[in-house]
Amino acid sequence: MTSGLKVAIVGATGVVGNAFLRVLEQRRFPIRQLFLLASDRSHGQSLSFAEHEYSVTSVASFDWDEHKIDIAFFSAGNDISRRYAPIAREAGCIVIDNSSAFRYDADIPLIVPEVNGDDLSPKKGMIIANPNCSTLQMSLVLAPIYRAAGIKRVIVATYQAVSGAGQGLLDTLRESHSSLSSIHANVIPQIDVLEDNGYSREEMKMLWESRKILRIPDLLLSATAVRVPVENGHSQAVVIETSIPLSESEAYQCLESQRGLTVLKEGWVTPKEVSGQDNVVVSRVRQDLAFGETGLSCWIVGDNLLKGAALNAVQIAERLLDAVNFSFR
């Protein structure tokens, strides 16, 4: 690692932080110097990357001006992002943030590279938001459908793995006494806090973020987000009402043109089968019985730690590397 970029991972000891390490290594991201940052309680912990051991540093004591980081991947929650991402940006760093802290700011791009990568205008000292994992994988299906036939409304039910809630709930599911937990052999029909309209914050994220990513400001979307006792992999049952009729065969044809999406014409997949896969998988595409010729139903599954989080963020960074007339420090 004698050439490349200075890269920091904030939240390196968490579930997504570990996924960042795997993805960056597997994709041979050009790293010259790597900094692993986390909370005070993780200071001094050792993590492996590319056959080297790295000591974790407290983000609270990290000097962004001194180290001149090119790209920082943040995955330590809203509070940490709100506090330290602007400091990193002011020091000239490009921050790719996995929290929801900046997703709804009009001047901060919310990016799925295969869908709206053209919204990126790279510059030194900026924040780029990584979408919610459920919104992200669904956008890969909605985007080609929207291009082909328009979209009037979307109804979605999500079945979200416990890894999406962090290491704590994942450990609880794995422990022998997990039968004492509310998630053991159960489903929980609320993720995050409830808003005044009765929808959870997780459900509203899917509406707010889909409108921004797809550039459909008046999109109608109703979501029900459910936590299920699955370790990894988010699933979605989605109903799409299109603006003009779109047959099942036409839907398959446009879906097959979407980068980042694997289309199954026969059978279906489960979260266990997509765990570790880069692509989101869509199957069971069929004419919806409620909306008729302007309705489609489908089943979408993706690895929420990869394309739903770390992989998408790294793909954003890779797109920055490919940007014409843009260079790092």
Contacts in CASP RR format, 6 or more apart in sequence:
PFRMAT RR
TARGET T0000
AUTHOR 0000-0000-0000
METHOD contacts of the structure
MODEL  1
MTSGLKVAIVGATGVVGNAFLRVLEQRRFPIRQLFLLASDRSHGQSLSFA
EHEYSVTSVASFDWDEHKIDIAFFSAGNDISRRYAPIAREAGCIVIDNSS
AFRYDADIPLIVPEVNGDDLSPKKGMIIANPNCSTLQMSLVLAPIYRAAG
IKRVIVATYQAVSGAGQGLLDTLRESHSSLSSIHANVIPQIDVLEDNGYS
REEMKMLWESRKILRIPDLLLSATAVRVPVENGHSQAVVIETSIPLSESE
AYQCLESQRGLTVLKEGWVTPKEVSGQDNVVVSRVRQDLAFGETGLSCWI
VGDNLLKGAALNAVQIAERLLDAVNFSFR
1 31 0 8 1.000
1 32 0 8 1.000
1 33 0 8 1.000
1 34 0 8 1.000
1 50 0 8 1.000
1 52 0 8 1.000
2 32 0 8 1.000
3 30 0 8 1.000
3 32 0 8 1.000
4 30 0 8 1.000
4 31 0 8 1.000
4 32 0 8 1.000
5 30 0 8 1.000
5 31 0 8 1.000
5 32 0 8 1.000
5 70 0 8 1.000
5 71 0 8 1.000
5 328 0 8 1.000
6 31 0 8 1.000
6 32 0 8 1.000
6 33 0 8 1.000
6 35 0 8 1.000
6 67 0 8 1.000
6 68 0 8 1.000
6 69 0 8 1.000
6 70 0 8 1.000
6 71 0 8 1.000
6 329 0 8 1.000
7 24 0 8 1.000
7 29 0 8 1.000
7 31 0 8 1.000
7 33 0 8 1.000
7 34 0 8 1.000
7 35 0 8 1.000
7 69 0 8 1.000
7 70 0 8 1.000
7 71 0 8 1.000
7 72 0 8 1.000
7 73 0 8 1.000
8 34 0 8 1.000
8 35 0 8 1.000
8 36 0 8 1.000
8 37 0 8 1.000
8 62 0 8 1.000
8 67 0 8 1.000
8 69 0 8 1.000
8 71 0 8 1.000
8 72 0 8 1.000
8 73 0 8 1.000
8 88 0 8 1.000
8 93 0 8 1.000
9 17 0 8 1.000
9 20 0 8 1.000
9 21 0 8 1.000
9 34 0 8 1.000
9 35 0 8 1.000
9 36 0 8 1.000
9 37 0 8 1.000
9 72 0 8 1.000
9 73 0 8 1.000
9 75 0 8 1.000
10 37 0 8 1.000
10 38 0 8 1.000
10 59 0 8 1.000
10 72 0 8 1.000
10 73 0 8 1.000
10 74 0 8 1.000
10 75 0 8 1.000
10 76 0 8 1.000
10 80 0 8 1.000
10 81 0 8 1.000
10 84 0 8 1.000
11 17 0 8 1.000
11 37 0 8 1.000
11 38 0 8 1.000
11 39 0 8 1.000
11 59 0 8 1.000
11 74 0 8 1.000
11 75 0 8 1.000
11 76 0 8 1.000
11 80 0 8 1.000
12 18 0 8 1.000
12 20 0 8 1.000
12 21 0 8 1.000
12 36 0 8 1.000
12 37 0 8 1.000
12 38 0 8 1.000
12 42 0 8 1.000
12 47 0 8 1.000
12 56 0 8 1.000
13 36 0 8 1.000
13 38 0 8 1.000
13 42 0 8 1.000
13 45 0 8 1.000
13 47 0 8 1.000
13 56 0 8 1.000
14 38 0 8 1.000
14 75 0 8 1.000
14 166 0 8 1.000
14 167 0 8 1.000
15 163 0 8 1.000
15 164 0 8 1.000
15 166 0 8 1.000
15 167 0 8 1.000
15 170 0 8 1.000
15 305 0 8 1.000
16 75 0 8 1.000
16 98 0 8 1.000
16 166 0 8 1.000
16 305 0 8 1.000
16 309 0 8 1.000
16 310 0 8 1.000
17 73 0 8 1.000
17 75 0 8 1.000
17 310 0 8 1.000
18 47 0 8 1.000
19 305 0 8 1.000
19 306 0 8 1.000
19 309 0 8 1.000
19 310 0 8 1.000
19 311 0 8 1.000
20 73 0 8 1.000
20 75 0 8 1.000
20 310 0 8 1.000
20 313 0 8 1.000
20 314 0 8 1.000
21 47 0 8 1.000
21 48 0 8 1.000
21 49 0 8 1.000
22 310 0 8 1.000
23 29 0 8 1.000
23 306 0 8 1.000
23 310 0 8 1.000
23 311 0 8 1.000
23 314 0 8 1.000
24 31 0 8 1.000
24 49 0 8 1.000
24 314 0 8 1.000
25 49 0 8 1.000
25 50 0 8 1.000
27 314 0 8 1.000
27 318 0 8 1.000
29 314 0 8 1.000
29 317 0 8 1.000
29 318 0 8 1.000
30 321 0 8 1.000
31 50 0 8 1.000
34 49 0 8 1.000
34 54 0 8 1.000
35 57 0 8 1.000
35 62 0 8 1.000
35 67 0 8 1.000
35 69 0 8 1.000
36 47 0 8 1.000
36 49 0 8 1.000
36 54 0 8 1.000
36 55 0 8 1.000
36 56 0 8 1.000
36 57 0 8 1.000
37 56 0 8 1.000
37 57 0 8 1.000
37 58 0 8 1.000
37 59 0 8 1.000
37 62 0 8 1.000
38 45 0 8 1.000
38 56 0 8 1.000
38 57 0 8 1.000
38 58 0 8 1.000
38 59 0 8 1.000
38 76 0 8 1.000
39 58 0 8 1.000
39 59 0 8 1.000
39 60 0 8 1.000
39 76 0 8 1.000
39 80 0 8 1.000
40 58 0 8 1.000
40 60 0 8 1.000
42 56 0 8 1.000
42 58 0 8 1.000
43 56 0 8 1.000
43 57 0 8 1.000
43 58 0 8 1.000
44 55 0 8 1.000
44 56 0 8 1.000
44 57 0 8 1.000
45 55 0 8 1.000
45 56 0 8 1.000
46 53 0 8 1.000
46 54 0 8 1.000
46 55 0 8 1.000
46 56 0 8 1.000
47 53 0 8 1.000
47 54 0 8 1.000
47 56 0 8 1.000
48 54 0 8 1.000
59 76 0 8 1.000
59 80 0 8 1.000
59 84 0 8 1.000
62 84 0 8 1.000
64 84 0 8 1.000
64 87 0 8 1.000
64 88 0 8 1.000
64 90 0 8 1.000
64 91 0 8 1.000
64 93 0 8 1.000
65 91 0 8 1.000
68 91 0 8 1.000
68 92 0 8 1.000
68 93 0 8 1.000
68 329 0 8 1.000
69 88 0 8 1.000
69 91 0 8 1.000
69 93 0 8 1.000
70 93 0 8 1.000
70 94 0 8 1.000
70 328 0 8 1.000
70 329 0 8 1.000
71 93 0 8 1.000
71 94 0 8 1.000
71 95 0 8 1.000
71 96 0 8 1.000
71 317 0 8 1.000
71 320 0 8 1.000
71 328 0 8 1.000
72 85 0 8 1.000
72 88 0 8 1.000
72 93 0 8 1.000
72 94 0 8 1.000
72 95 0 8 1.000
72 96 0 8 1.000
73 96 0 8 1.000
73 98 0 8 1.000
73 310 0 8 1.000
73 313 0 8 1.000
73 314 0 8 1.000
73 317 0 8 1.000
74 80 0 8 1.000
74 81 0 8 1.000
74 84 0 8 1.000
74 85 0 8 1.000
74 95 0 8 1.000
74 96 0 8 1.000
74 97 0 8 1.000
74 98 0 8 1.000
74 99 0 8 1.000
75 98 0 8 1.000
75 99 0 8 1.000
75 309 0 8 1.000
75 310 0 8 1.000
75 313 0 8 1.000
76 99 0 8 1.000
77 98 0 8 1.000
77 99 0 8 1.000
77 101 0 8 1.000
78 99 0 8 1.000
78 100 0 8 1.000
78 101 0 8 1.000
80 99 0 8 1.000
81 97 0 8 1.000
81 99 0 8 1.000
81 101 0 8 1.000
81 102 0 8 1.000
82 101 0 8 1.000
85 95 0 8 1.000
85 97 0 8 1.000
85 101 0 8 1.000
85 102 0 8 1.000
85 127 0 8 1.000
86 127 0 8 1.000
88 95 0 8 1.000
89 95 0 8 1.000
89 125 0 8 1.000
89 126 0 8 1.000
89 127 0 8 1.000
90 125 0 8 1.000
91 125 0 8 1.000
92 124 0 8 1.000
92 125 0 8 1.000
93 124 0 8 1.000
93 125 0 8 1.000
94 122 0 8 1.000
94 124 0 8 1.000
94 125 0 8 1.000
94 126 0 8 1.000
94 128 0 8 1.000
94 317 0 8 1.000
94 320 0 8 1.000
95 125 0 8 1.000
95 126 0 8 1.000
95 127 0 8 1.000
95 128 0 8 1.000
96 128 0 8 1.000
96 130 0 8 1.000
96 313 0 8 1.000
96 316 0 8 1.000
96 317 0 8 1.000
97 127 0 8 1.000
97 128 0 8 1.000
97 129 0 8 1.000
97 130 0 8 1.000
98 130 0 8 1.000
98 309 0 8 1.000
98 310 0 8 1.000
98 313 0 8 1.000
100 129 0 8 1.000
100 132 0 8 1.000
100 205 0 8 1.000
101 129 0 8 1.000
102 108 0 8 1.000
102 127 0 8 1.000
102 129 0 8 1.000
103 110 0 8 1.000
103 129 0 8 1.000
103 131 0 8 1.000
103 132 0 8 1.000
103 205 0 8 1.000
103 208 0 8 1.000
103 209 0 8 1.000
103 212 0 8 1.000
104 208 0 8 1.000
104 212 0 8 1.000
105 129 0 8 1.000
108 127 0 8 1.000
108 128 0 8 1.000
108 129 0 8 1.000
109 116 0 8 1.000
109 119 0 8 1.000
109 120 0 8 1.000
109 121 0 8 1.000
109 128 0 8 1.000
109 129 0 8 1.000
110 116 0 8 1.000
110 119 0 8 1.000
110 129 0 8 1.000
110 130 0 8 1.000
110 131 0 8 1.000
110 209 0 8 1.000
110 212 0 8 1.000
110 213 0 8 1.000
111 117 0 8 1.000
111 119 0 8 1.000
111 120 0 8 1.000
111 128 0 8 1.000
111 129 0 8 1.000
111 130 0 8 1.000
111 131 0 8 1.000
111 213 0 8 1.000
111 312 0 8 1.000
111 316 0 8 1.000
112 131 0 8 1.000
112 136 0 8 1.000
112 139 0 8 1.000
112 140 0 8 1.000
112 213 0 8 1.000
112 312 0 8 1.000
113 312 0 8 1.000
113 315 0 8 1.000
113 316 0 8 1.000
113 318 0 8 1.000
113 319 0 8 1.000
114 140 0 8 1.000
114 143 0 8 1.000
114 258 0 8 1.000
114 259 0 8 1.000
114 260 0 8 1.000
114 261 0 8 1.000
115 139 0 8 1.000
115 140 0 8 1.000
115 143 0 8 1.000
115 213 0 8 1.000
115 214 0 8 1.000
116 213 0 8 1.000
116 214 0 8 1.000
116 215 0 8 1.000
117 319 0 8 1.000
120 128 0 8 1.000
120 316 0 8 1.000
120 319 0 8 1.000
120 320 0 8 1.000
120 323 0 8 1.000
122 320 0 8 1.000
122 323 0 8 1.000
122 326 0 8 1.000
123 326 0 8 1.000
124 328 0 8 1.000
124 329 0 8 1.000
128 316 0 8 1.000
130 136 0 8 1.000
130 309 0 8 1.000
130 312 0 8 1.000
130 313 0 8 1.000
130 316 0 8 1.000
131 139 0 8 1.000
131 209 0 8 1.000
131 213 0 8 1.000
131 308 0 8 1.000
131 312 0 8 1.000
132 202 0 8 1.000
132 205 0 8 1.000
132 206 0 8 1.000
132 209 0 8 1.000
133 160 0 8 1.000
133 164 0 8 1.000
133 234 0 8 1.000
133 304 0 8 1.000
133 308 0 8 1.000
133 309 0 8 1.000
134 158 0 8 1.000
134 160 0 8 1.000
134 202 0 8 1.000
134 205 0 8 1.000
134 206 0 8 1.000
134 223 0 8 1.000
134 225 0 8 1.000
134 234 0 8 1.000
134 236 0 8 1.000
134 304 0 8 1.000
135 205 0 8 1.000
135 206 0 8 1.000
135 209 0 8 1.000
135 210 0 8 1.000
135 213 0 8 1.000
136 307 0 8 1.000
136 308 0 8 1.000
136 312 0 8 1.000
137 234 0 8 1.000
137 236 0 8 1.000
137 280 0 8 1.000
137 300 0 8 1.000
137 301 0 8 1.000
137 302 0 8 1.000
137 304 0 8 1.000
137 307 0 8 1.000
137 308 0 8 1.000
138 154 0 8 1.000
138 156 0 8 1.000
138 206 0 8 1.000
138 210 0 8 1.000
138 236 0 8 1.000
138 238 0 8 1.000
138 300 0 8 1.000
139 210 0 8 1.000
139 213 0 8 1.000
139 214 0 8 1.000
140 258 0 8 1.000
140 260 0 8 1.000
140 261 0 8 1.000
140 280 0 8 1.000
140 282 0 8 1.000
141 238 0 8 1.000
141 240 0 8 1.000
141 255 0 8 1.000
141 258 0 8 1.000
141 261 0 8 1.000
141 280 0 8 1.000
141 282 0 8 1.000
141 298 0 8 1.000
141 300 0 8 1.000
142 151 0 8 1.000
142 154 0 8 1.000
142 210 0 8 1.000
142 214 0 8 1.000
142 240 0 8 1.000
143 214 0 8 1.000
143 258 0 8 1.000
144 254 0 8 1.000
144 255 0 8 1.000
144 257 0 8 1.000
144 258 0 8 1.000
144 261 0 8 1.000
145 151 0 8 1.000
145 240 0 8 1.000
145 242 0 8 1.000
145 246 0 8 1.000
145 251 0 8 1.000
145 254 0 8 1.000
145 255 0 8 1.000
145 296 0 8 1.000
146 214 0 8 1.000
146 216 0 8 1.000
147 254 0 8 1.000
148 246 0 8 1.000
148 250 0 8 1.000
148 251 0 8 1.000
148 254 0 8 1.000
149 242 0 8 1.000
149 243 0 8 1.000
149 244 0 8 1.000
149 245 0 8 1.000
149 246 0 8 1.000
149 250 0 8 1.000
149 294 0 8 1.000
150 242 0 8 1.000
150 243 0 8 1.000
150 244 0 8 1.000
151 214 0 8 1.000
151 216 0 8 1.000
151 219 0 8 1.000
151 240 0 8 1.000
151 241 0 8 1.000
151 242 0 8 1.000
151 243 0 8 1.000
152 220 0 8 1.000
152 241 0 8 1.000
152 242 0 8 1.000
152 243 0 8 1.000
152 294 0 8 1.000
153 219 0 8 1.000
153 220 0 8 1.000
153 221 0 8 1.000
153 222 0 8 1.000
153 240 0 8 1.000
153 241 0 8 1.000
154 210 0 8 1.000
154 219 0 8 1.000
154 220 0 8 1.000
154 221 0 8 1.000
154 222 0 8 1.000
154 238 0 8 1.000
154 239 0 8 1.000
154 240 0 8 1.000
154 241 0 8 1.000
155 221 0 8 1.000
155 222 0 8 1.000
155 223 0 8 1.000
155 238 0 8 1.000
155 239 0 8 1.000
156 206 0 8 1.000
156 221 0 8 1.000
156 222 0 8 1.000
156 223 0 8 1.000
156 224 0 8 1.000
156 236 0 8 1.000
156 237 0 8 1.000
156 238 0 8 1.000
156 239 0 8 1.000
157 223 0 8 1.000
157 224 0 8 1.000
157 225 0 8 1.000
157 226 0 8 1.000
157 236 0 8 1.000
157 237 0 8 1.000
158 202 0 8 1.000
158 206 0 8 1.000
158 223 0 8 1.000
158 224 0 8 1.000
158 225 0 8 1.000
158 226 0 8 1.000
158 234 0 8 1.000
158 235 0 8 1.000
158 236 0 8 1.000
159 187 0 8 1.000
159 226 0 8 1.000
159 228 0 8 1.000
159 230 0 8 1.000
159 234 0 8 1.000
159 235 0 8 1.000
159 236 0 8 1.000
159 237 0 8 1.000
159 271 0 8 1.000
160 191 0 8 1.000
160 202 0 8 1.000
160 225 0 8 1.000
160 226 0 8 1.000
160 227 0 8 1.000
160 228 0 8 1.000
160 233 0 8 1.000
160 234 0 8 1.000
160 235 0 8 1.000
160 304 0 8 1.000
161 228 0 8 1.000
161 230 0 8 1.000
161 231 0 8 1.000
161 232 0 8 1.000
161 233 0 8 1.000
161 234 0 8 1.000
161 271 0 8 1.000
161 304 0 8 1.000
162 169 0 8 1.000
162 170 0 8 1.000
162 172 0 8 1.000
162 173 0 8 1.000
162 183 0 8 1.000
162 227 0 8 1.000
162 228 0 8 1.000
162 229 0 8 1.000
162 230 0 8 1.000
162 231 0 8 1.000
163 170 0 8 1.000
163 231 0 8 1.000
163 232 0 8 1.000
163 233 0 8 1.000
163 304 0 8 1.000
163 305 0 8 1.000
164 234 0 8 1.000
164 304 0 8 1.000
164 305 0 8 1.000
165 191 0 8 1.000
165 227 0 8 1.000
169 183 0 8 1.000
170 231 0 8 1.000
172 178 0 8 1.000
172 181 0 8 1.000
172 183 0 8 1.000
173 181 0 8 1.000
173 183 0 8 1.000
173 184 0 8 1.000
173 229 0 8 1.000
173 231 0 8 1.000
174 231 0 8 1.000
178 184 0 8 1.000
179 185 0 8 1.000
182 188 0 8 1.000
183 227 0 8 1.000
183 229 0 8 1.000
184 229 0 8 1.000
185 229 0 8 1.000
186 229 0 8 1.000
187 226 0 8 1.000
187 227 0 8 1.000
187 228 0 8 1.000
187 229 0 8 1.000
188 226 0 8 1.000
188 227 0 8 1.000
188 228 0 8 1.000
189 224 0 8 1.000
189 225 0 8 1.000
189 226 0 8 1.000
190 200 0 8 1.000
190 225 0 8 1.000
190 227 0 8 1.000
191 200 0 8 1.000
191 201 0 8 1.000
191 202 0 8 1.000
191 203 0 8 1.000
191 225 0 8 1.000
191 226 0 8 1.000
191 227 0 8 1.000
192 200 0 8 1.000
192 201 0 8 1.000
192 202 0 8 1.000
192 205 0 8 1.000
192 225 0 8 1.000
193 200 0 8 1.000
193 201 0 8 1.000
194 200 0 8 1.000
194 201 0 8 1.000
195 201 0 8 1.000
195 204 0 8 1.000
197 204 0 8 1.000
199 223 0 8 1.000
200 225 0 8 1.000
202 223 0 8 1.000
202 225 0 8 1.000
203 222 0 8 1.000
203 223 0 8 1.000
203 224 0 8 1.000
203 225 0 8 1.000
204 223 0 8 1.000
206 221 0 8 1.000
206 223 0 8 1.000
206 225 0 8 1.000
207 219 0 8 1.000
207 221 0 8 1.000
207 222 0 8 1.000
207 223 0 8 1.000
210 216 0 8 1.000
210 219 0 8 1.000
210 221 0 8 1.000
211 217 0 8 1.000
211 218 0 8 1.000
211 219 0 8 1.000
211 221 0 8 1.000
228 235 0 8 1.000
230 271 0 8 1.000
230 272 0 8 1.000
231 275 0 8 1.000
232 271 0 8 1.000
232 275 0 8 1.000
232 303 0 8 1.000
232 304 0 8 1.000
232 305 0 8 1.000
233 271 0 8 1.000
233 274 0 8 1.000
233 275 0 8 1.000
233 301 0 8 1.000
233 302 0 8 1.000
233 303 0 8 1.000
233 304 0 8 1.000
233 305 0 8 1.000
234 271 0 8 1.000
234 301 0 8 1.000
234 302 0 8 1.000
234 304 0 8 1.000
234 308 0 8 1.000
235 270 0 8 1.000
235 271 0 8 1.000
235 299 0 8 1.000
235 300 0 8 1.000
235 301 0 8 1.000
235 302 0 8 1.000
236 299 0 8 1.000
236 300 0 8 1.000
236 301 0 8 1.000
237 297 0 8 1.000
237 298 0 8 1.000
237 299 0 8 1.000
238 297 0 8 1.000
238 298 0 8 1.000
238 299 0 8 1.000
238 300 0 8 1.000
239 288 0 8 1.000
239 290 0 8 1.000
239 291 0 8 1.000
239 295 0 8 1.000
239 296 0 8 1.000
239 297 0 8 1.000
240 288 0 8 1.000
240 295 0 8 1.000
240 296 0 8 1.000
240 297 0 8 1.000
240 298 0 8 1.000
241 288 0 8 1.000
241 291 0 8 1.000
241 294 0 8 1.000
241 295 0 8 1.000
242 294 0 8 1.000
242 295 0 8 1.000
242 296 0 8 1.000
243 294 0 8 1.000
244 294 0 8 1.000
245 293 0 8 1.000
245 294 0 8 1.000
246 254 0 8 1.000
246 293 0 8 1.000
246 294 0 8 1.000
246 295 0 8 1.000
246 296 0 8 1.000
247 287 0 8 1.000
247 293 0 8 1.000
248 285 0 8 1.000
248 286 0 8 1.000
248 287 0 8 1.000
248 296 0 8 1.000
251 285 0 8 1.000
251 296 0 8 1.000
252 263 0 8 1.000
252 265 0 8 1.000
252 285 0 8 1.000
255 261 0 8 1.000
255 263 0 8 1.000
255 282 0 8 1.000
255 285 0 8 1.000
256 263 0 8 1.000
260 278 0 8 1.000
260 279 0 8 1.000
260 280 0 8 1.000
260 307 0 8 1.000
261 279 0 8 1.000
261 280 0 8 1.000
261 281 0 8 1.000
261 282 0 8 1.000
262 277 0 8 1.000
262 279 0 8 1.000
262 280 0 8 1.000
262 281 0 8 1.000
262 282 0 8 1.000
263 281 0 8 1.000
263 282 0 8 1.000
263 283 0 8 1.000
263 285 0 8 1.000
264 281 0 8 1.000
264 282 0 8 1.000
264 283 0 8 1.000
265 285 0 8 1.000
267 283 0 8 1.000
267 284 0 8 1.000
268 283 0 8 1.000
268 284 0 8 1.000
268 299 0 8 1.000
269 281 0 8 1.000
269 283 0 8 1.000
269 301 0 8 1.000
270 301 0 8 1.000
271 301 0 8 1.000
271 302 0 8 1.000
273 301 0 8 1.000
274 280 0 8 1.000
274 281 0 8 1.000
274 301 0 8 1.000
274 302 0 8 1.000
274 303 0 8 1.000
275 303 0 8 1.000
276 303 0 8 1.000
276 306 0 8 1.000
277 302 0 8 1.000
277 303 0 8 1.000
277 306 0 8 1.000
278 303 0 8 1.000
278 306 0 8 1.000
278 307 0 8 1.000
278 311 0 8 1.000
279 307 0 8 1.000
280 300 0 8 1.000
280 301 0 8 1.000
280 302 0 8 1.000
280 307 0 8 1.000
281 300 0 8 1.000
281 301 0 8 1.000
281 302 0 8 1.000
282 298 0 8 1.000
282 299 0 8 1.000
282 300 0 8 1.000
283 298 0 8 1.000
283 299 0 8 1.000
283 301 0 8 1.000
284 297 0 8 1.000
284 298 0 8 1.000
284 299 0 8 1.000
285 296 0 8 1.000
285 297 0 8 1.000
285 298 0 8 1.000
286 296 0 8 1.000
286 297 0 8 1.000
286 298 0 8 1.000
287 293 0 8 1.000
287 295 0 8 1.000
287 296 0 8 1.000
287 297 0 8 1.000
288 295 0 8 1.000
288 296 0 8 1.000
288 297 0 8 1.000
302 308 0 8 1.000
303 311 0 8 1.000
320 326 0 8 1.000
END
